[in-house]
Amino acid sequence: MTIAKSARIYVAGHRGLVGSAIWRELEKQGFVNLIGRTHSQLDLMDANAVRDFFKAEKPEYVFVAAAKVGGILANDTKPAEFLYENLQIQNNIIHNAYVHGSQKLLFLGSSCIYPKLAPQPLKEEYLLTGPLEPTNQWYAIAKIAGIRMSQAYRRQYGCDFTSAMPTNLYGTNDNYHPQNSHVLPALIRKFHEAKVAGAPVVTCWGTGNPLREFLHADDLGAACVFLMENYSEEDFINIGSGSEITIRELSELVCEIVGFKGEVAWDTSKPDGTPRKLMDSSRIFNLGWRPKVALRAGIELAYKDFVSKHCH
């Protein structure tokens, strides 16, 4: 289906890494009725406020990109917050999209929903076939509930609600917090600060051997708009780049781009995490979508964004 350029489209979480990428893609494609609210304008955990917002705005299409997110440490130390806040946010949005007659909703999860020891690459049908990674299970369980809720509203009420699971993301408006950012933004910050300080060595955790897949947020934005127009299934769908890189190779690439000339040391007493996390994205590829941003070019864009926002 083709969405009218005048359609009322709500992007929940439009200031974050994912939401802002969806917003930019919608603008690029000429959509003119975009609806966004900052946290201070609309607290998505407040059921009454969300109900009043949907009643007033009546969005026809809804992208659920709002979530409480963080790295391993944040997930492990604040399990109650990650579970409660994410459940509240998605429950309020999904239910009100149904009540107020939204035509279509796309719920966004995360690759961490898969069992810790699932076979690679990760196929959609591996969901709930084994135990989760213990450190981020709280966030994963909330996201799995969001997928199931979208499916339940589809089954019971006939809503065109579906879900997509992105791989590791990076890009414009990423989180570079020293304690709770993900691996790629953490490396960008680490090497940049070492360069500025003239440090001779940067120490990274683990062996550097684990393999990771990365997708630029702009590619995800394009994929989400593509799915809103081309995908209406009960089952969720993976969104990945289809290629992977070791953390060691990634750190060398970031070093080069940032211009850090020192040495990289590996603290092998620290944990590596999952050895490999590659998504099987063949379903979305078969629908005709492909990522466009190469990893080097993407990291160069991300580094420029980091410098412009964090280095004054």
Secondary structure as the mmCIF struct_conf table of DSSP 4:
data_model
#
loop_
_struct_conf.conf_type_id
_struct_conf.id
_struct_conf.beg_label_comp_id
_struct_conf.beg_label_asym_id
_struct_conf.beg_label_seq_id
_struct_conf.end_label_comp_id
_struct_conf.end_label_asym_id
_struct_conf.end_label_seq_id
TURN_TY1_P TURN_TY1_P1 LYS A 5 SER A 6
STRN STRN1 ARG A 8 ALA A 12
TURN_TY1_P TURN_TY1_P2 GLY A 13 ARG A 15
BEND BEND1 GLY A 16 GLY A 16
HELX_RH_AL_P HELX_RH_AL_P1 LEU A 17 LYS A 28
TURN_TY1_P TURN_TY1_P3 GLN A 29 GLY A 30
STRN STRN2 ASN A 33 ILE A 35
TURN_TY1_P TURN_TY1_P4 HIS A 39 GLN A 41
TURN_TY1_P TURN_TY1_P5 LEU A 44 MET A 45
HELX_RH_AL_P HELX_RH_AL_P2 ALA A 47 GLU A 57
BEND BEND2 GLU A 60 GLU A 60
STRN STRN3 TYR A 61 VAL A 64
HELX_RH_AL_P HELX_RH_AL_P3 ILE A 72 THR A 77
HELX_RH_AL_P HELX_RH_AL_P4 PRO A 79 VAL A 99
TURN_TY1_P TURN_TY1_P6 HIS A 100 GLY A 101
BEND BEND3 GLN A 103 GLN A 103
STRN STRN4 LYS A 104 LEU A 108
HELX_RH_3T_P HELX_RH_3T_P1 SER A 111 ILE A 113
BEND BEND4 TYR A 114 TYR A 114
TURN_TY1_P TURN_TY1_P7 LYS A 116 LEU A 117
BEND BEND5 GLN A 120 PRO A 121
STRN STRN5 LEU A 122 LEU A 122
HELX_RH_3T_P HELX_RH_3T_P2 GLU A 124 TYR A 126
TURN_TY1_P TURN_TY1_P8 LEU A 127 LEU A 128
BEND BEND6 THR A 129 GLY A 130
HELX_LH_PP_P HELX_LH_PP_P1 PRO A 131 GLU A 133
HELX_RH_3T_P HELX_RH_3T_P3 PRO A 134 ASN A 136
HELX_RH_AL_P HELX_RH_AL_P5 GLN A 137 TYR A 157
STRN STRN6 ASP A 160 PRO A 166
STRN STRN7 ASN A 168 TYR A 170
BEND BEND7 GLY A 171 GLY A 171
TURN_TY1_P TURN_TY1_P9 THR A 172 ASN A 173
TURN_TY1_P TURN_TY1_P10 PRO A 178 ASN A 180
HELX_RH_AL_P HELX_RH_AL_P6 VAL A 183 ALA A 197
TURN_TY1_P TURN_TY1_P11 GLY A 198 GLY A 198
BEND BEND8 PRO A 200 PRO A 200
STRN STRN8 VAL A 201 TRP A 205
BEND BEND9 GLY A 206 GLY A 206
BEND BEND10 GLY A 208 GLY A 208
STRN STRN9 LEU A 211 HIS A 216
HELX_RH_AL_P HELX_RH_AL_P7 ALA A 217 ASN A 230
BEND BEND11 GLU A 234 ASP A 235
STRN STRN10 ILE A 237 ILE A 239
BEND BEND12 GLY A 242 GLY A 242
STRN STRN11 GLU A 244 THR A 246
HELX_RH_AL_P HELX_RH_AL_P8 ILE A 247 VAL A 258
TURN_TY1_P TURN_TY1_P12 GLY A 259 GLY A 259
BEND BEND13 GLY A 262 GLY A 262
STRN STRN12 GLU A 263 ASP A 267
TURN_TY1_P TURN_TY1_P13 THR A 268 SER A 269
BEND BEND14 LYS A 270 LYS A 270
BEND BEND15 PRO A 275 PRO A 275
STRN STRN13 ARG A 276 LYS A 277
STRN STRN14 MET A 279 MET A 279
HELX_RH_AL_P HELX_RH_AL_P9 SER A 282 LEU A 287
TURN_TY1_P TURN_TY1_P14 GLY A 288 GLY A 288
HELX_RH_AL_P HELX_RH_AL_P10 LEU A 295 HIS A 310
#
